[in-house]
């Protein structure tokens, strides 16, 4: 079973699987041509309960109103979300309350997942660079430096590549610190993944500082310029934010915040460069 998101569009029981295209934000874009009908839905699912995802859009949708649902074992129920995409008018996070006590997995197109089902009131087309997860977005960067968007590389419309890179480095740091997980009832140890972060808000500060450091390092042309100094400054702020975050890792891989997973503080050793 895949440990990453499944993304599928169902048009009258004809499925288009966007799973591979959706995984990376910088590789394969895909076009979602949604036709409004009671039988048509976009399904986004994971092997365990989850509570958010991020959509990076190349071409935004025109004026749909999205509805979100989850399956309780009998029916699809309305899911209240915080939609920072504003119905696919911009890139952003879509989040909901984690503790849905009646959310159960179900098989869609022969894939058993905890699915969020998305529908819309009108036909629309959107071009999506990726549908997955990051820990920060460009709005976080703008709060740090109002003119940061001027540093975009030629051809880029956002810093999503840097956000994705920051996520990968943060997950690797968790692994390097000896963190792993073990599903209840098994003896097999597995690597921590991005979907084992139980509350990404705890990592948002760290992620935005690390993302900014990566941008400044790329913009810098020599070791003594102001951008290289900013790289060092942001790396220091990242280290401090990462050290102080509350470590909420899903170490039993059940998608829930257990008591022991809710109270661990992260610590790292800082090395001056």
Backbone as CSV, one residue per row, in Angstrom:
resi,resn,N_x,N_y,N_z,CA_x,CA_y,CA_z,C_x,C_y,C_z
1,UNK,0.837,-1.198,0.000,0.000,0.000,0.000,0.874,1.251,0.000
2,UNK,0.538,2.204,-0.836,1.278,3.455,-0.885,1.099,4.221,0.417
3,UNK,2.179,4.864,0.865,2.139,5.656,2.090,1.925,7.137,1.801
4,UNK,1.604,7.487,0.550,1.359,8.880,0.205,-0.094,9.045,-0.228
5,UNK,-0.479,10.283,-0.475,-1.861,10.575,-0.841,-2.261,9.888,-2.155
6,UNK,-3.499,9.423,-2.195,-4.134,9.023,-3.445,-5.041,10.158,-3.891
7,UNK,-4.966,10.516,-5.172,-5.786,11.594,-5.734,-6.454,11.049,-6.989
8,UNK,-7.777,10.969,-6.962,-8.514,10.390,-8.086,-9.763,11.209,-8.383
9,UNK,-10.050,11.342,-9.663,-11.275,12.016,-10.087,-12.221,10.980,-10.673
10,UNK,-13.434,10.949,-10.164,-14.461,10.017,-10.602,-15.522,10.775,-11.382
11,UNK,-15.612,10.489,-12.694,-16.658,11.069,-13.513,-17.580,9.949,-13.975
12,UNK,-18.679,9.809,-13.238,-19.683,8.782,-13.548,-19.056,7.385,-13.596
13,UNK,-18.266,7.088,-12.525,-17.612,5.786,-12.337,-16.483,5.517,-13.342
14,UNK,-16.039,6.540,-14.030,-14.813,6.456,-14.814,-13.741,7.241,-14.062
15,UNK,-12.705,6.529,-13.613,-11.718,7.143,-12.733,-10.480,7.597,-13.511
16,UNK,-10.027,8.789,-13.174,-8.733,9.283,-13.627,-7.851,9.390,-12.396
17,UNK,-6.738,8.677,-12.396,-5.852,8.618,-11.233,-4.728,9.646,-11.390
18,UNK,-4.751,10.673,-10.546,-3.739,11.731,-10.569,-2.678,11.531,-9.485
19,UNK,-2.645,10.356,-8.880,-1.786,10.149,-7.713,-0.325,10.450,-8.007
20,UNK,0.212,9.904,-9.089,1.629,10.119,-9.393,1.923,11.584,-9.700
21,UNK,1.045,12.208,-10.471,1.260,13.603,-10.859,1.155,14.560,-9.675
22,UNK,0.413,14.174,-8.658,0.151,15.096,-7.556,1.250,15.101,-6.499
23,UNK,2.138,14.115,-6.507,3.058,13.921,-5.381,4.091,15.025,-5.251
24,UNK,4.683,15.436,-6.360,5.679,16.499,-6.311,5.071,17.788,-6.842
25,UNK,5.467,18.898,-6.228,4.964,20.203,-6.651,5.750,20.792,-7.820
26,UNK,6.844,20.166,-8.201,7.723,20.782,-9.198,7.987,19.883,-10.399
27,UNK,7.255,18.785,-10.516,7.543,17.874,-11.621,6.420,17.845,-12.649
28,UNK,5.294,17.243,-12.313,4.224,17.006,-13.293,2.948,17.745,-12.893
29,UNK,2.560,18.722,-13.699,1.260,19.371,-13.507,0.183,18.501,-14.152
30,UNK,-1.047,18.656,-13.667,-2.158,17.944,-14.295,-3.383,18.850,-14.336
31,UNK,-4.222,18.594,-15.325,-5.427,19.400,-15.514,-6.629,18.639,-14.974
32,UNK,-7.349,19.262,-14.051,-8.581,18.702,-13.520,-9.753,19.396,-14.202
33,UNK,-10.440,18.661,-15.063,-11.623,19.191,-15.756,-12.852,18.599,-15.079
34,UNK,-13.363,19.332,-14.117,-14.471,18.820,-13.296,-15.808,19.135,-13.970
35,UNK,-16.656,18.114,-14.036,-18.009,18.263,-14.562,-18.983,18.102,-13.405
36,UNK,-19.778,19.116,-13.177,-20.688,19.105,-12.041,-21.840,18.125,-12.276
37,UNK,-21.912,17.113,-11.397,-22.986,16.116,-11.451,-22.985,15.377,-10.121
38,UNK,-24.133,14.839,-9.699,-24.208,14.157,-8.394,-23.251,12.973,-8.267
39,UNK,-22.869,12.371,-9.393,-22.000,11.190,-9.339,-20.519,11.514,-9.460
40,UNK,-20.166,12.777,-9.673,-18.775,13.141,-9.955,-18.102,13.740,-8.728
41,UNK,-16.896,13.231,-8.404,-16.190,13.700,-7.212,-14.682,13.581,-7.404
42,UNK,-13.954,14.416,-6.687,-12.509,14.276,-6.538,-12.267,13.611,-5.187
43,UNK,-11.520,12.518,-5.189,-11.224,11.785,-3.951,-9.762,11.982,-3.580
44,UNK,-9.525,12.354,-2.321,-8.174,12.556,-1.797,-8.060,11.711,-0.541
45,UNK,-7.178,10.715,-0.556,-7.163,9.764,0.552,-5.776,9.342,0.984
46,UNK,-5.695,8.888,2.227,-4.454,8.395,2.815,-4.768,7.105,3.561
47,UNK,-3.724,6.305,3.825,-3.928,5.013,4.484,-4.340,5.149,5.953
48,UNK,-4.220,6.358,6.504,-4.634,6.616,7.880,-5.284,7.993,7.922
49,UNK,-6.009,8.324,8.992,-6.607,9.658,9.069,-5.551,10.759,8.941
50,UNK,-5.906,11.830,8.243,-5.034,12.986,8.074,-5.906,14.225,8.218
51,UNK,-5.314,15.399,8.161,-6.129,16.572,8.454,-5.803,17.791,7.598
52,UNK,-4.970,17.612,6.597,-4.727,18.748,5.701,-4.020,18.297,4.441
53,UNK,-4.032,19.170,3.453,-3.198,19.014,2.272,-3.006,20.401,1.675
54,UNK,-2.063,20.496,0.733,-1.745,21.766,0.096,-1.905,21.603,-1.412
55,UNK,-2.530,22.588,-2.047,-2.703,22.585,-3.498,-1.909,23.739,-4.087
56,UNK,-1.049,23.417,-5.038,-0.319,24.434,-5.791,-0.935,24.524,-7.179
57,UNK,-1.458,25.700,-7.513,-2.190,25.891,-8.759,-1.365,26.673,-9.780
58,UNK,-1.375,26.187,-11.020,-0.844,26.951,-12.142,-1.935,27.810,-12.748
59,UNK,-3.093,27.203,-12.962,-4.266,27.914,-13.470,-5.400,27.728,-12.478
60,UNK,-5.937,28.837,-11.975,-6.967,28.754,-10.941,-8.326,28.467,-11.570
61,UNK,-9.250,28.007,-10.736,-10.613,27.732,-11.193,-11.438,29.016,-11.168
62,UNK,-12.488,29.039,-11.976,-13.353,30.210,-12.050,-14.660,29.975,-11.299
63,UNK,-14.686,30.457,-10.076,-15.916,30.606,-9.285,-16.674,29.347,-8.881
64,UNK,-16.026,28.203,-8.720,-16.793,27.101,-8.144,-16.955,27.287,-6.645
65,UNK,-17.923,26.611,-6.065,-18.055,26.486,-4.620,-17.838,25.018,-4.289
66,UNK,-16.839,24.729,-3.489,-16.473,23.352,-3.186,-17.189,22.854,-1.939
67,UNK,-17.558,21.579,-1.980,-18.095,20.885,-0.813,-17.169,19.731,-0.472
68,UNK,-16.956,19.516,0.821,-16.058,18.468,1.303,-16.851,17.502,2.183
69,UNK,-16.529,16.212,2.051,-17.233,15.190,2.822,-16.247,14.110,3.271
70,UNK,-16.636,13.365,4.305,-15.888,12.182,4.737,-16.880,11.047,4.978
71,UNK,-16.391,9.813,5.019,-17.255,8.635,5.115,-17.278,8.123,6.549
72,UNK,-18.483,7.905,7.086,-18.605,7.447,8.478,-18.925,5.956,8.591
73,UNK,-18.800,5.246,7.485,-19.118,3.824,7.479,-20.457,3.524,6.853
74,UNK,-21.331,4.536,6.805,-22.660,4.366,6.207,-22.938,5.403,5.132
75,UNK,-22.617,6.666,5.443,-22.919,7.755,4.516,-21.733,8.718,4.445
76,UNK,-21.755,9.551,3.396,-20.797,10.647,3.290,-21.365,11.858,4.017
77,UNK,-20.584,12.370,4.972,-21.035,13.473,5.814,-20.260,14.745,5.493
78,UNK,-20.903,15.883,5.681,-20.259,17.176,5.416,-19.041,17.351,6.316
79,UNK,-17.966,17.831,5.718,-16.720,18.091,6.435,-16.468,19.592,6.416
80,UNK,-16.372,20.182,7.593,-16.100,21.611,7.703,-14.600,21.850,7.581
81,UNK,-14.202,22.657,6.608,-12.781,22.871,6.352,-12.441,24.352,6.433
82,UNK,-11.161,24.617,6.647,-10.588,25.949,6.459,-9.889,25.919,5.115
83,UNK,-10.443,26.616,4.145,-9.966,26.553,2.771,-9.244,27.846,2.409
84,UNK,-7.930,27.834,2.539,-7.172,29.045,2.215,-6.995,29.223,0.714
85,UNK,-7.453,28.255,-0.094,-7.447,28.442,-1.545,-8.641,29.273,-2.009
86,UNK,-9.616,29.472,-1.126,-10.840,30.210,-1.465,-11.502,29.616,-2.703
87,UNK,-11.777,28.298,-2.609,-12.420,27.567,-3.708,-11.572,27.556,-4.977
88,UNK,-10.279,27.265,-4.772,-9.322,27.093,-5.874,-9.055,28.377,-6.659
89,UNK,-9.170,29.512,-5.981,-8.810,30.785,-6.613,-7.323,31.102,-6.448
90,UNK,-6.633,30.336,-5.588,-5.210,30.539,-5.366,-4.656,29.268,-4.725
91,UNK,-3.348,29.149,-4.688,-2.718,28.028,-4.001,-2.908,28.171,-2.491
92,UNK,-2.925,27.048,-1.784,-3.056,27.151,-0.335,-3.377,25.833,0.338
93,UNK,-3.478,25.916,1.670,-3.806,24.771,2.505,-5.321,24.573,2.585
94,UNK,-5.721,23.333,2.722,-7.083,22.977,3.119,-6.949,22.098,4.347
95,UNK,-7.595,22.524,5.442,-7.432,21.857,6.733,-8.785,21.620,7.396
96,UNK,-8.805,20.651,8.307,-10.019,20.362,9.080,-9.608,19.787,10.428
97,UNK,-10.582,19.608,11.309,-10.303,19.058,12.632,-9.826,17.616,12.499
98,UNK,-8.729,17.291,13.187,-8.160,15.952,13.079,-9.068,14.886,13.690
99,UNK,-9.600,15.132,14.852,-10.294,14.083,15.581,-11.726,13.889,15.094
100,UNK,-11.876,13.256,13.949,-13.180,12.839,13.452,-13.403,11.416,13.946
101,UNK,-14.134,11.273,15.040,-14.230,9.978,15.709,-14.953,8.929,14.874
102,UNK,-15.767,9.369,13.899,-16.541,8.411,13.102,-16.023,8.257,11.676
103,UNK,-14.828,8.782,11.387,-14.253,8.657,10.044,-13.711,7.247,9.875
104,UNK,-14.127,6.550,8.836,-13.633,5.205,8.574,-13.130,5.137,7.133
105,UNK,-12.280,4.170,6.883,-11.760,3.982,5.533,-12.811,3.306,4.668
106,UNK,-12.659,3.502,3.369,-13.557,2.874,2.408,-12.803,2.661,1.112
107,UNK,-13.248,1.714,0.309,-12.581,1.404,-0.951,-13.177,2.227,-2.081
108,UNK,-12.322,3.001,-2.741,-12.695,3.765,-3.936,-11.738,3.355,-5.041
109,UNK,-12.285,2.892,-6.154,-11.461,2.433,-7.267,-10.425,1.419,-6.786
110,UNK,-10.851,0.509,-5.910,-10.045,-0.587,-5.362,-8.918,-0.110,-4.454
111,UNK,-8.997,1.112,-3.957,-8.017,1.622,-2.998,-8.720,1.913,-1.688
112,UNK,-8.287,1.245,-0.631,-8.894,1.441,0.684,-8.143,2.547,1.419
113,UNK,-8.804,3.653,1.639,-8.177,4.823,2.241,-9.185,5.561,3.126
114,UNK,-8.662,6.476,3.919,-9.494,7.491,4.557,-9.610,8.621,3.542
115,UNK,-10.766,8.706,2.908,-10.938,9.648,1.805,-11.686,10.912,2.229
116,UNK,-11.239,12.020,1.659,-12.029,13.248,1.630,-12.596,13.353,0.218
117,UNK,-13.903,13.547,0.143,-14.571,13.628,-1.155,-14.933,15.080,-1.443
118,UNK,-14.533,15.562,-2.627,-14.727,16.963,-2.991,-15.656,17.037,-4.197
119,UNK,-16.614,17.925,-4.128,-17.506,18.175,-5.260,-17.680,19.681,-5.421
120,UNK,-18.246,20.088,-6.554,-18.416,21.512,-6.848,-19.783,21.753,-7.462
121,UNK,-20.234,23.002,-7.364,-21.573,23.354,-7.849,-21.617,23.653,-9.347
122,UNK,-20.457,23.846,-9.974,-20.414,24.145,-11.413,-19.218,23.419,-12.040
123,UNK,-19.231,23.341,-13.366,-18.070,22.825,-14.083,-16.899,23.794,-13.914
124,UNK,-15.698,23.250,-13.839,-14.515,24.113,-13.806,-13.303,23.321,-14.290
125,UNK,-12.284,24.056,-14.668,-10.986,23.456,-15.008,-9.909,24.174,-14.209
126,UNK,-9.021,23.409,-13.612,-7.880,23.967,-12.894,-6.646,23.156,-13.257
127,UNK,-5.523,23.838,-13.422,-4.254,23.154,-13.651,-3.497,23.142,-12.331
128,UNK,-3.139,21.956,-11.879,-2.582,21.751,-10.541,-1.144,21.261,-10.655
129,UNK,-0.218,21.992,-10.046,1.191,21.575,-10.031,1.424,20.433,-9.054
130,UNK,0.668,20.395,-7.987,0.817,19.334,-7.007,-0.271,19.412,-5.960
131,UNK,-0.631,18.263,-5.414,-1.599,18.186,-4.323,-1.006,17.218,-3.319
132,UNK,-0.410,17.777,-2.264,0.292,16.974,-1.279,0.389,17.791,0.003
133,UNK,1.573,17.881,0.594,1.689,18.661,1.827,3.053,19.344,1.882
134,UNK,3.070,20.555,2.403,4.270,21.275,2.812,3.982,21.826,4.203
135,UNK,4.988,22.388,4.853,4.814,22.900,6.211,4.690,24.417,6.272
136,UNK,4.935,25.112,5.152,4.811,26.575,5.107,4.454,26.956,3.681
137,UNK,4.076,28.227,3.489,3.755,28.694,2.143,4.302,30.100,1.931
138,UNK,4.071,30.655,0.746,4.646,31.961,0.414,4.122,33.079,1.298
139,UNK,2.900,32.940,1.774,2.361,33.961,2.669,3.195,34.073,3.945
140,UNK,3.718,32.939,4.420,4.603,32.964,5.592,5.887,33.738,5.291
141,UNK,6.396,33.596,4.088,7.631,34.293,3.715,7.409,35.794,3.599
142,UNK,6.278,36.177,3.043,5.972,37.599,2.876,5.882,38.299,4.234
143,UNK,5.446,37.573,5.245,5.405,38.152,6.589,6.806,38.474,7.101
144,UNK,7.794,37.733,6.631,9.177,37.983,7.033,9.822,39.086,6.196
145,UNK,9.609,39.021,4.883,10.210,40.010,3.979,9.185,40.380,2.916
146,UNK,8.729,41.614,2.960,7.634,42.048,2.090,7.985,41.953,0.603
147,UNK,9.261,42.070,0.264,9.673,42.068,-1.137,10.258,40.737,-1.586
148,UNK,9.988,39.694,-0.846,10.622,38.411,-1.144,10.235,37.887,-2.525
149,UNK,9.038,38.201,-3.016,8.599,37.654,-4.306,9.472,38.148,-5.463
150,UNK,10.223,39.223,-5.249,11.138,39.709,-6.284,12.330,38.776,-6.480
151,UNK,12.508,37.838,-5.548,13.634,36.913,-5.639,13.278,35.617,-6.360
152,UNK,12.075,35.551,-6.927,11.683,34.349,-7.648,12.622,34.076,-8.823
153,UNK,12.949,32.820,-9.000,13.749,32.436,-10.171,12.929,32.637,-11.439
154,UNK,13.613,32.864,-12.539,12.934,33.098,-13.805,12.042,31.904,-14.144
155,UNK,10.786,32.178,-14.451,9.841,31.130,-14.794,9.034,30.602,-13.626
156,UNK,9.477,30.870,-12.394,8.734,30.426,-11.207,7.653,31.433,-10.836
157,UNK,6.540,30.918,-10.348,5.468,31.786,-9.869,5.323,31.731,-8.360
158,UNK,6.063,30.849,-7.735,6.023,30.734,-6.276,7.327,30.100,-5.813
159,UNK,7.481,29.989,-4.486,8.656,29.349,-3.896,8.355,27.920,-3.461
160,UNK,7.395,27.274,-4.112,6.968,25.949,-3.672,8.114,24.941,-3.683
161,UNK,9.072,25.086,-4.610,10.207,24.156,-4.648,11.018,24.241,-3.358
162,UNK,11.156,25.439,-2.818,11.913,25.628,-1.575,11.125,25.118,-0.371
163,UNK,9.814,25.320,-0.365,8.990,24.781,0.722,9.067,23.251,0.745
164,UNK,9.035,22.657,-0.446,9.123,21.196,-0.526,10.490,20.709,-0.061
165,UNK,11.535,21.427,-0.451,12.879,21.075,-0.017,13.033,21.210,1.499
166,UNK,12.436,22.258,2.072,12.488,22.446,3.526,11.789,21.299,4.241
167,UNK,10.637,20.879,3.737,9.936,19.739,4.331,10.829,18.500,4.328
168,UNK,11.450,18.222,3.204,12.286,17.028,3.105,13.447,17.078,4.088
169,UNK,14.049,18.270,4.263,15.160,18.379,5.206,14.691,18.211,6.641
170,UNK,13.538,18.762,6.970,13.014,18.617,8.331,12.731,17.154,8.645
171,UNK,12.110,16.442,7.713,11.828,15.023,7.935,13.127,14.240,8.085
172,UNK,14.126,14.559,7.287,15.408,13.864,7.397,16.060,14.132,8.747
173,UNK,15.921,15.347,9.261,16.484,15.656,10.582,15.801,14.841,11.674
174,UNK,14.499,14.654,11.560,13.808,13.778,12.513,14.371,12.364,12.444
175,UNK,14.562,11.868,11.232,15.086,10.505,11.084,16.503,10.388,11.626
176,UNK,17.335,11.399,11.339,18.714,11.374,11.809,18.811,11.404,13.328
177,UNK,17.761,11.933,13.973,17.735,11.990,15.437,17.247,10.688,16.065
178,UNK,17.023,9.679,15.229,16.632,8.370,15.753,15.139,8.154,15.875
179,UNK,14.340,9.065,15.323,12.889,8.889,15.389,12.431,7.848,14.369
180,UNK,11.526,6.989,14.796,10.898,6.029,13.906,9.498,5.743,14.429
181,UNK,8.795,4.871,13.754,7.439,4.534,14.183,7.251,3.024,14.087
182,UNK,6.247,2.556,14.823,5.934,1.136,14.782,4.434,0.970,14.962
183,UNK,3.796,0.389,13.968,2.363,0.178,14.026,2.034,-0.754,15.172
184,UNK,0.951,-0.438,15.884,0.546,-1.225,17.039,0.335,-2.677,16.638
185,UNK,0.907,-3.574,17.445,0.749,-5.000,17.183,1.799,-5.590,16.276
186,UNK,2.773,-4.759,15.844,3.854,-5.257,14.997,5.200,-4.931,15.635
187,UNK,6.237,-5.587,15.170,7.592,-5.326,15.663,8.445,-4.591,14.637
188,UNK,7.877,-4.303,13.479,8.626,-3.693,12.395,8.738,-2.187,12.580
189,UNK,9.969,-1.695,12.627,10.211,-0.263,12.712,10.187,0.345,11.308
190,UNK,9.553,1.523,11.175,9.471,2.207,9.896,9.965,3.638,10.045
191,UNK,10.356,4.226,8.917,10.828,5.608,8.913,9.670,6.575,9.162
192,UNK,9.981,7.657,9.868,9.040,8.766,9.992,8.859,9.416,8.620
193,UNK,7.616,9.767,8.284,7.327,10.447,7.025,6.614,11.772,7.308
194,UNK,6.393,12.541,6.247,5.704,13.827,6.383,4.297,13.669,6.923
195,UNK,3.678,12.507,6.716,2.305,12.284,7.196,2.265,11.858,8.655
196,UNK,3.441,11.730,9.281,3.504,11.413,10.709,3.610,12.663,11.573
197,UNK,3.638,13.839,10.954,3.613,15.095,11.696,2.165,15.363,12.089
198,UNK,1.876,15.296,13.367,0.496,15.371,13.830,-0.043,16.792,13.877
199,UNK,0.828,17.779,13.867,0.380,19.176,13.879,1.427,20.016,13.155
200,UNK,1.177,20.335,11.889,2.185,21.065,11.120,2.350,22.496,11.608
201,UNK,1.369,23.013,12.356,1.520,24.371,12.885,2.720,24.467,13.808
202,UNK,3.087,23.369,14.471,4.265,23.369,15.330,5.561,23.553,14.534
203,UNK,5.509,23.208,13.259,6.703,23.297,12.415,6.663,24.472,11.446
204,UNK,5.613,25.250,11.491,5.459,26.307,10.491,6.567,27.355,10.605
205,UNK,6.885,27.752,11.834,7.960,28.731,12.025,9.282,28.178,11.514
206,UNK,9.589,26.958,11.922,10.850,26.352,11.506,10.922,26.226,9.994
207,UNK,9.822,25.814,9.380,9.805,25.619,7.931,9.994,26.927,7.177
208,UNK,9.346,27.997,7.634,9.483,29.253,6.891,10.894,29.823,7.015
209,UNK,11.537,29.656,8.188,12.915,30.127,8.333,13.870,29.307,7.459
210,UNK,13.664,27.986,7.433,14.531,27.142,6.622,14.310,27.416,5.132
211,UNK,13.067,27.611,4.734,12.769,27.952,3.343,13.448,29.254,2.961
212,UNK,13.347,30.256,3.832,13.975,31.540,3.545,15.496,31.404,3.467
213,UNK,16.077,30.585,4.330,17.520,30.376,4.282,17.937,29.771,2.942
214,UNK,17.162,28.823,2.447,17.478,28.197,1.168,17.390,29.211,0.021
215,UNK,16.411,30.088,0.078,16.277,31.120,-0.955,17.473,32.061,-0.918
216,UNK,17.833,32.514,0.274,18.943,33.457,0.402,20.261,32.840,-0.028
217,UNK,20.435,31.561,0.251,21.666,30.885,-0.177,21.758,30.865,-1.697
218,UNK,20.635,30.628,-2.371,20.627,30.600,-3.831,20.836,31.987,-4.441
219,UNK,20.266,33.002,-3.800,20.373,34.367,-4.314,21.782,34.924,-4.109
220,UNK,22.433,34.485,-3.043,23.770,34.992,-2.716,24.762,34.688,-3.827
221,UNK,25.637,35.659,-4.097,26.653,35.495,-5.142,28.053,35.369,-4.578
222,UNK,28.240,35.766,-3.319,29.535,35.614,-2.682,29.348,35.556,-1.170
223,UNK,30.363,35.049,-0.498,30.246,34.774,0.935,30.059,36.010,1.792
224,UNK,30.403,37.171,1.270,30.345,38.376,2.091,29.123,39.239,1.810
225,UNK,28.274,38.875,0.860,27.151,39.758,0.543,26.029,39.619,1.563
226,UNK,25.055,40.531,1.479,23.999,40.579,2.483,23.106,39.336,2.451
227,UNK,22.977,38.723,1.287,22.113,37.548,1.178,22.737,36.342,1.884
228,UNK,24.066,36.249,1.806,24.740,35.156,2.524,24.621,35.354,4.035
229,UNK,24.684,36.602,4.475,24.484,36.884,5.895,23.064,36.533,6.319
230,UNK,22.098,36.865,5.451,20.710,36.510,5.768,20.528,34.996,5.810
231,UNK,21.236,34.289,4.930,21.191,32.824,4.975,21.604,32.325,6.347
232,UNK,22.714,32.831,6.871,23.178,32.425,8.200,22.158,32.808,9.275
233,UNK,21.608,34.016,9.172,20.635,34.477,10.172,19.399,33.581,10.177
234,UNK,18.888,33.266,8.993,17.677,32.446,8.924,17.950,31.003,9.350
235,UNK,19.147,30.493,9.079,19.481,29.154,9.554,19.516,29.127,11.077
236,UNK,20.015,30.202,11.680,20.003,30.278,13.139,18.589,30.309,13.694
237,UNK,17.715,31.076,13.050,16.325,31.144,13.491,15.614,29.805,13.275
238,UNK,15.942,29.133,12.176,15.384,27.801,11.959,15.794,26.846,13.081
239,UNK,17.078,26.835,13.403,17.563,25.934,14.444,16.856,26.146,15.767
240,UNK,16.665,27.418,16.120,15.996,27.728,17.385,14.526,27.305,17.342
241,UNK,13.838,27.605,16.235,12.427,27.242,16.126,12.248,25.731,16.121
242,UNK,13.133,25.019,15.444,13.038,23.564,15.390,13.333,22.948,16.749
243,UNK,14.273,23.530,17.468,14.631,23.019,18.794,13.474,23.136,19.772
244,UNK,12.693,24.217,19.650,11.652,24.506,20.639,10.281,23.954,20.265
245,UNK,10.141,23.393,19.064,8.804,22.932,18.699,8.406,21.707,19.511
246,UNK,7.100,21.595,19.761,6.566,20.422,20.456,6.511,19.273,19.460
247,UNK,7.200,18.185,19.798,7.362,17.079,18.865,6.136,16.168,18.916
248,UNK,5.257,16.341,17.948,4.065,15.509,17.872,4.182,14.605,16.654
249,UNK,4.738,13.434,16.866,4.940,12.462,15.804,4.026,11.263,16.022
250,UNK,3.474,10.772,14.936,2.549,9.647,15.006,3.343,8.341,15.055
251,UNK,3.863,8.014,16.222,4.804,6.909,16.344,4.139,5.539,16.337
252,UNK,2.824,5.491,16.448,2.144,4.202,16.275,1.362,4.150,14.960
253,UNK,1.500,5.194,14.126,1.009,5.204,12.748,-0.504,5.006,12.636
254,UNK,-1.243,5.590,13.603,-2.703,5.417,13.554,-3.443,6.693,13.159
255,UNK,-2.707,7.796,12.928,-3.333,9.041,12.506,-3.989,9.820,13.619
256,UNK,-3.795,9.406,14.868,-4.442,10.073,16.001,-3.385,10.629,16.948
257,UNK,-3.756,11.681,17.677,-2.860,12.260,18.678,-3.089,11.545,20.000
258,UNK,-2.209,10.600,20.325,-2.288,9.900,21.596,-1.623,10.733,22.683
259,UNK,-1.891,10.411,23.929,-1.382,11.218,25.053,0.136,11.325,25.000
260,UNK,0.814,10.216,24.789,2.284,10.243,24.791,2.833,11.026,23.605
261,UNK,2.052,11.126,22.515,2.491,11.851,21.318,2.210,13.338,21.422
262,UNK,1.565,13.759,22.475,1.119,15.144,22.607,2.001,15.963,23.526
263,UNK,3.042,15.344,24.101,3.755,16.033,25.178,5.274,16.016,25.062
264,UNK,5.805,15.744,23.878,7.248,15.619,23.725,7.836,16.865,23.105
265,UNK,8.837,17.442,23.751,9.498,18.632,23.205,10.701,18.210,22.381
266,UNK,10.856,18.881,21.243,11.958,18.596,20.337,13.227,19.279,20.831
267,UNK,14.375,18.597,20.691,15.641,19.245,21.010,16.682,18.817,19.981
268,UNK,17.568,19.758,19.609,18.653,19.454,18.683,19.907,20.141,19.182
269,UNK,21.050,19.686,18.694,22.325,20.337,18.990,22.669,21.283,17.869
270,UNK,22.949,22.535,18.201,23.293,23.540,17.197,24.799,23.593,17.021
271,UNK,25.251,23.660,15.772,26.677,23.766,15.452,26.880,25.058,14.677
272,UNK,27.726,25.949,15.145,28.006,27.215,14.465,28.872,26.955,13.241
273,UNK,28.436,27.503,12.102,29.199,27.343,10.866,30.319,28.395,10.776
